[in-house]
Amino acid sequence: MKRGVSFEIPNSHGNYLGGILRTIDISSYNWRMDGEAYLVENGELKEPLLQS
């Protein structure tokens, strides 16, 4: 089973993701970082945000 989360945040300086995740009790979950993050413009995937 795959699960995921997507966010649409302003393209400006700030700590938006931190504000979203602050509301979650992260100690209640087992976390695994796996996958990819991409910039999305006008509903289309653009370049990856994280390079390996």
Contact map, one row per residue, 1 for C-alpha under 8 A:
1110000000000000000000000000000000000000000000000000
1111000000000000000000000000000000000000000000000000
1111100000000000000000000000000000000000000000000000
0111110000000000000000000000000000000000000000000000
0011111000000000000000000000000000000000000000000000
0001111100000000000000000000000000000000000000000000
0000111110000000000000000000000000000000000000000000
0000011111000000000000000000000000000000000000000000
0000001111100001000000000000000000000000000000000000
0000000111110000000000000000000000000000000000000000
0000000011111000000000000000000000000000000000000000
0000000001111100000000000000000000000000000000000000
0000000000111110000000000000000000000000000000000000
0000000000011111000000000000000000000000000000000000
0000000000001111111000000000000000000000000000000000
0000000010000111111100000000000000000000000000000000
0000000000000011111110000000000000000000000000000000
0000000000000011111111000000000000000000000000000000
0000000000000011111111100000000000000000000000000000
0000000000000001111111110000000000000000000000000000
0000000000000000111111110000000000000000000000000000
0000000000000000011111111000000000000000000000000000
0000000000000000001111111000000000000000000000000000
0000000000000000000111111100000000000000000000000000
0000000000000000000001111111100000000000000000000000
0000000000000000000000011111100000000000000000000000
0000000000000000000000001111110000000000000000000000
0000000000000000000000001111110000000000000000000000
0000000000000000000000001111111000000000000000000000
0000000000000000000000000011111100000000000000000000
0000000000000000000000000000111110000000000000000000
0000000000000000000000000000011111000000000000000000
0000000000000000000000000000001111100000000000000000
0000000000000000000000000000000111110000000000000000
0000000000000000000000000000000011111000000000000000
0000000000000000000000000000000001111100000000010100
0000000000000000000000000000000000111110000000011100
0000000000000000000000000000000000011111000011111100
0000000000000000000000000000000000001111100011111000
0000000000000000000000000000000000000111111111000000
0000000000000000000000000000000000000011111111000000
0000000000000000000000000000000000000001111100000000
0000000000000000000000000000000000000001111110000000
0000000000000000000000000000000000000001111111000000
0000000000000000000000000000000000000111101111100000
0000000000000000000000000000000000000111100111110000
0000000000000000000000000000000000000110000011111000
0000000000000000000000000000000000011110000001111110
0000000000000000000000000000000000001110000000111110
0000000000000000000000000000000000011100000000011111
0000000000000000000000000000000000000000000000011111
0000000000000000000000000000000000000000000000000111
